[in-house]
Amino acid sequence: MKQPIKVGKKIFATKKAMLAHYKAILNSYTPNESLNKSDFDDVFNLLLSHPDAKDKVGVGIEEIRVSELKFNGKI
């Protein structure tokens, strides 16, 4: 049996459930919109699980915004 995935205080039964949670957060915002407190905390805790979290966070993060990804000038 697979181990649950813990991110911050949240526990996900599967990787698929975890990905769905974060995808739902990202898709609930318009480009350049800042995350609300609850979503910020969830995404920030996910960031803390990154191997280079210390470098990415630096002295802290004030806000997280959703942006459009442009590839070769296309959205």
Chimera marker file (.cmm) of the C-alpha trace (Angstrom):
<marker_set name="trace">
<marker id="1" x="0.000" y="0.000" z="0.000" r="1" g="1" b="0" radius="0.5"/>
<marker id="2" x="1.293" y="3.448" z="-0.894" r="1" g="1" b="0" radius="0.5"/>
<marker id="3" x="2.096" y="5.954" z="1.795" r="1" g="1" b="0" radius="0.5"/>
<marker id="4" x="-0.047" y="9.105" z="1.968" r="1" g="1" b="0" radius="0.5"/>
<marker id="5" x="1.615" y="12.340" z="0.866" r="1" g="1" b="0" radius="0.5"/>
<marker id="6" x="1.889" y="15.069" z="3.495" r="1" g="1" b="0" radius="0.5"/>
<marker id="7" x="2.345" y="18.704" z="2.475" r="1" g="1" b="0" radius="0.5"/>
<marker id="8" x="2.244" y="21.044" z="5.437" r="1" g="1" b="0" radius="0.5"/>
<marker id="9" x="-0.822" y="20.010" z="7.442" r="1" g="1" b="0" radius="0.5"/>
<marker id="10" x="-2.598" y="18.495" z="4.432" r="1" g="1" b="0" radius="0.5"/>
<marker id="11" x="-2.495" y="14.768" z="3.783" r="1" g="1" b="0" radius="0.5"/>
<marker id="12" x="-3.287" y="13.378" z="0.340" r="1" g="1" b="0" radius="0.5"/>
<marker id="13" x="-4.115" y="9.725" z="-0.273" r="1" g="1" b="0" radius="0.5"/>
<marker id="14" x="-2.485" y="9.780" z="-3.711" r="1" g="1" b="0" radius="0.5"/>
<marker id="15" x="-0.217" y="11.895" z="-5.870" r="1" g="1" b="0" radius="0.5"/>
<marker id="16" x="-3.162" y="12.331" z="-8.241" r="1" g="1" b="0" radius="0.5"/>
<marker id="17" x="-5.254" y="13.834" z="-5.414" r="1" g="1" b="0" radius="0.5"/>
<marker id="18" x="-2.419" y="16.179" z="-4.477" r="1" g="1" b="0" radius="0.5"/>
<marker id="19" x="-1.957" y="17.352" z="-8.063" r="1" g="1" b="0" radius="0.5"/>
<marker id="20" x="-5.723" y="17.897" z="-8.439" r="1" g="1" b="0" radius="0.5"/>
<marker id="21" x="-5.747" y="20.055" z="-5.294" r="1" g="1" b="0" radius="0.5"/>
<marker id="22" x="-2.955" y="22.357" z="-6.501" r="1" g="1" b="0" radius="0.5"/>
<marker id="23" x="-4.301" y="22.473" z="-10.048" r="1" g="1" b="0" radius="0.5"/>
<marker id="24" x="-7.691" y="23.566" z="-8.681" r="1" g="1" b="0" radius="0.5"/>
<marker id="25" x="-5.993" y="26.375" z="-6.750" r="1" g="1" b="0" radius="0.5"/>
<marker id="26" x="-4.120" y="27.630" z="-9.821" r="1" g="1" b="0" radius="0.5"/>
<marker id="27" x="-7.187" y="27.406" z="-12.050" r="1" g="1" b="0" radius="0.5"/>
<marker id="28" x="-9.352" y="29.383" z="-9.610" r="1" g="1" b="0" radius="0.5"/>
<marker id="29" x="-7.391" y="32.615" z="-10.193" r="1" g="1" b="0" radius="0.5"/>
<marker id="30" x="-7.064" y="34.982" z="-13.102" r="1" g="1" b="0" radius="0.5"/>
<marker id="31" x="-3.607" y="35.994" z="-14.356" r="1" g="1" b="0" radius="0.5"/>
<marker id="32" x="-1.756" y="38.381" z="-12.015" r="1" g="1" b="0" radius="0.5"/>
<marker id="33" x="-4.184" y="37.711" z="-9.170" r="1" g="1" b="0" radius="0.5"/>
<marker id="34" x="-2.634" y="37.103" z="-5.745" r="1" g="1" b="0" radius="0.5"/>
<marker id="35" x="-3.504" y="33.957" z="-3.817" r="1" g="1" b="0" radius="0.5"/>
<marker id="36" x="-5.717" y="34.334" z="-0.759" r="1" g="1" b="0" radius="0.5"/>
<marker id="37" x="-4.294" y="33.415" z="2.674" r="1" g="1" b="0" radius="0.5"/>
<marker id="38" x="-5.465" y="29.792" z="2.648" r="1" g="1" b="0" radius="0.5"/>
<marker id="39" x="-4.237" y="29.069" z="-0.879" r="1" g="1" b="0" radius="0.5"/>
<marker id="40" x="-0.995" y="30.963" z="-0.200" r="1" g="1" b="0" radius="0.5"/>
<marker id="41" x="-0.349" y="28.723" z="2.817" r="1" g="1" b="0" radius="0.5"/>
<marker id="42" x="-1.005" y="25.569" z="0.780" r="1" g="1" b="0" radius="0.5"/>
<marker id="43" x="1.253" y="26.605" z="-2.104" r="1" g="1" b="0" radius="0.5"/>
<marker id="44" x="3.935" y="27.920" z="0.244" r="1" g="1" b="0" radius="0.5"/>
<marker id="45" x="4.003" y="24.584" z="2.096" r="1" g="1" b="0" radius="0.5"/>
<marker id="46" x="4.359" y="22.814" z="-1.244" r="1" g="1" b="0" radius="0.5"/>
<marker id="47" x="7.273" y="25.096" z="-2.101" r="1" g="1" b="0" radius="0.5"/>
<marker id="48" x="8.925" y="24.203" z="1.211" r="1" g="1" b="0" radius="0.5"/>
<marker id="49" x="9.037" y="20.567" z="0.080" r="1" g="1" b="0" radius="0.5"/>
<marker id="50" x="11.217" y="21.528" z="-2.917" r="1" g="1" b="0" radius="0.5"/>
<marker id="51" x="14.874" y="20.416" z="-2.600" r="1" g="1" b="0" radius="0.5"/>
<marker id="52" x="16.033" y="24.026" z="-3.179" r="1" g="1" b="0" radius="0.5"/>
<marker id="53" x="13.368" y="25.600" z="-0.960" r="1" g="1" b="0" radius="0.5"/>
<marker id="54" x="15.886" y="27.612" z="1.050" r="1" g="1" b="0" radius="0.5"/>
<marker id="55" x="17.185" y="29.296" z="-2.122" r="1" g="1" b="0" radius="0.5"/>
<marker id="56" x="13.705" y="29.813" z="-3.564" r="1" g="1" b="0" radius="0.5"/>
<marker id="57" x="12.226" y="31.313" z="-0.386" r="1" g="1" b="0" radius="0.5"/>
<marker id="58" x="15.247" y="33.412" z="0.543" r="1" g="1" b="0" radius="0.5"/>
<marker id="59" x="14.329" y="35.888" z="3.281" r="1" g="1" b="0" radius="0.5"/>
<marker id="60" x="10.614" y="35.226" z="2.759" r="1" g="1" b="0" radius="0.5"/>
<marker id="61" x="7.716" y="35.494" z="0.370" r="1" g="1" b="0" radius="0.5"/>
<marker id="62" x="5.133" y="38.263" z="0.684" r="1" g="1" b="0" radius="0.5"/>
<marker id="63" x="2.693" y="37.035" z="-1.923" r="1" g="1" b="0" radius="0.5"/>
<marker id="64" x="2.220" y="34.463" z="-4.639" r="1" g="1" b="0" radius="0.5"/>
<marker id="65" x="0.569" y="35.420" z="-7.911" r="1" g="1" b="0" radius="0.5"/>
<marker id="66" x="-0.743" y="33.271" z="-10.710" r="1" g="1" b="0" radius="0.5"/>
<marker id="67" x="0.632" y="34.175" z="-14.106" r="1" g="1" b="0" radius="0.5"/>
<marker id="68" x="0.197" y="33.056" z="-17.681" r="1" g="1" b="0" radius="0.5"/>
<marker id="69" x="2.914" y="30.880" z="-19.088" r="1" g="1" b="0" radius="0.5"/>
<marker id="70" x="4.136" y="32.118" z="-22.446" r="1" g="1" b="0" radius="0.5"/>
<marker id="71" x="6.035" y="29.757" z="-24.680" r="1" g="1" b="0" radius="0.5"/>
<marker id="72" x="7.562" y="31.133" z="-27.886" r="1" g="1" b="0" radius="0.5"/>
<marker id="73" x="5.399" y="34.227" z="-27.523" r="1" g="1" b="0" radius="0.5"/>
<marker id="74" x="2.175" y="32.203" z="-27.271" r="1" g="1" b="0" radius="0.5"/>
<marker id="75" x="-0.063" y="31.764" z="-24.257" r="1" g="1" b="0" radius="0.5"/>
<link id1="1" id2="2" r="1" g="1" b="0" radius="0.2"/>
<link id1="2" id2="3" r="1" g="1" b="0" radius="0.2"/>
<link id1="3" id2="4" r="1" g="1" b="0" radius="0.2"/>
<link id1="4" id2="5" r="1" g="1" b="0" radius="0.2"/>
<link id1="5" id2="6" r="1" g="1" b="0" radius="0.2"/>
<link id1="6" id2="7" r="1" g="1" b="0" radius="0.2"/>
<link id1="7" id2="8" r="1" g="1" b="0" radius="0.2"/>
<link id1="8" id2="9" r="1" g="1" b="0" radius="0.2"/>
<link id1="9" id2="10" r="1" g="1" b="0" radius="0.2"/>
<link id1="10" id2="11" r="1" g="1" b="0" radius="0.2"/>
<link id1="11" id2="12" r="1" g="1" b="0" radius="0.2"/>
<link id1="12" id2="13" r="1" g="1" b="0" radius="0.2"/>
<link id1="13" id2="14" r="1" g="1" b="0" radius="0.2"/>
<link id1="14" id2="15" r="1" g="1" b="0" radius="0.2"/>
<link id1="15" id2="16" r="1" g="1" b="0" radius="0.2"/>
<link id1="16" id2="17" r="1" g="1" b="0" radius="0.2"/>
<link id1="17" id2="18" r="1" g="1" b="0" radius="0.2"/>
<link id1="18" id2="19" r="1" g="1" b="0" radius="0.2"/>
<link id1="19" id2="20" r="1" g="1" b="0" radius="0.2"/>
<link id1="20" id2="21" r="1" g="1" b="0" radius="0.2"/>
<link id1="21" id2="22" r="1" g="1" b="0" radius="0.2"/>
<link id1="22" id2="23" r="1" g="1" b="0" radius="0.2"/>
<link id1="23" id2="24" r="1" g="1" b="0" radius="0.2"/>
<link id1="24" id2="25" r="1" g="1" b="0" radius="0.2"/>
<link id1="25" id2="26" r="1" g="1" b="0" radius="0.2"/>
<link id1="26" id2="27" r="1" g="1" b="0" radius="0.2"/>
<link id1="27" id2="28" r="1" g="1" b="0" radius="0.2"/>
<link id1="28" id2="29" r="1" g="1" b="0" radius="0.2"/>
<link id1="29" id2="30" r="1" g="1" b="0" radius="0.2"/>
<link id1="30" id2="31" r="1" g="1" b="0" radius="0.2"/>
<link id1="31" id2="32" r="1" g="1" b="0" radius="0.2"/>
<link id1="32" id2="33" r="1" g="1" b="0" radius="0.2"/>
<link id1="33" id2="34" r="1" g="1" b="0" radius="0.2"/>
<link id1="34" id2="35" r="1" g="1" b="0" radius="0.2"/>
<link id1="35" id2="36" r="1" g="1" b="0" radius="0.2"/>
<link id1="36" id2="37" r="1" g="1" b="0" radius="0.2"/>
<link id1="37" id2="38" r="1" g="1" b="0" radius="0.2"/>
<link id1="38" id2="39" r="1" g="1" b="0" radius="0.2"/>
<link id1="39" id2="40" r="1" g="1" b="0" radius="0.2"/>
<link id1="40" id2="41" r="1" g="1" b="0" radius="0.2"/>
<link id1="41" id2="42" r="1" g="1" b="0" radius="0.2"/>
<link id1="42" id2="43" r="1" g="1" b="0" radius="0.2"/>
<link id1="43" id2="44" r="1" g="1" b="0" radius="0.2"/>
<link id1="44" id2="45" r="1" g="1" b="0" radius="0.2"/>
<link id1="45" id2="46" r="1" g="1" b="0" radius="0.2"/>
<link id1="46" id2="47" r="1" g="1" b="0" radius="0.2"/>
<link id1="47" id2="48" r="1" g="1" b="0" radius="0.2"/>
<link id1="48" id2="49" r="1" g="1" b="0" radius="0.2"/>
<link id1="49" id2="50" r="1" g="1" b="0" radius="0.2"/>
<link id1="50" id2="51" r="1" g="1" b="0" radius="0.2"/>
<link id1="51" id2="52" r="1" g="1" b="0" radius="0.2"/>
<link id1="52" id2="53" r="1" g="1" b="0" radius="0.2"/>
<link id1="53" id2="54" r="1" g="1" b="0" radius="0.2"/>
<link id1="54" id2="55" r="1" g="1" b="0" radius="0.2"/>
<link id1="55" id2="56" r="1" g="1" b="0" radius="0.2"/>
<link id1="56" id2="57" r="1" g="1" b="0" radius="0.2"/>
<link id1="57" id2="58" r="1" g="1" b="0" radius="0.2"/>
<link id1="58" id2="59" r="1" g="1" b="0" radius="0.2"/>
<link id1="59" id2="60" r="1" g="1" b="0" radius="0.2"/>
<link id1="60" id2="61" r="1" g="1" b="0" radius="0.2"/>
<link id1="61" id2="62" r="1" g="1" b="0" radius="0.2"/>
<link id1="62" id2="63" r="1" g="1" b="0" radius="0.2"/>
<link id1="63" id2="64" r="1" g="1" b="0" radius="0.2"/>
<link id1="64" id2="65" r="1" g="1" b="0" radius="0.2"/>
<link id1="65" id2="66" r="1" g="1" b="0" radius="0.2"/>
<link id1="66" id2="67" r="1" g="1" b="0" radius="0.2"/>
<link id1="67" id2="68" r="1" g="1" b="0" radius="0.2"/>
<link id1="68" id2="69" r="1" g="1" b="0" radius="0.2"/>
<link id1="69" id2="70" r="1" g="1" b="0" radius="0.2"/>
<link id1="70" id2="71" r="1" g="1" b="0" radius="0.2"/>
<link id1="71" id2="72" r="1" g="1" b="0" radius="0.2"/>
<link id1="72" id2="73" r="1" g="1" b="0" radius="0.2"/>
<link id1="73" id2="74" r="1" g="1" b="0" radius="0.2"/>
<link id1="74" id2="75" r="1" g="1" b="0" radius="0.2"/>
</marker_set>
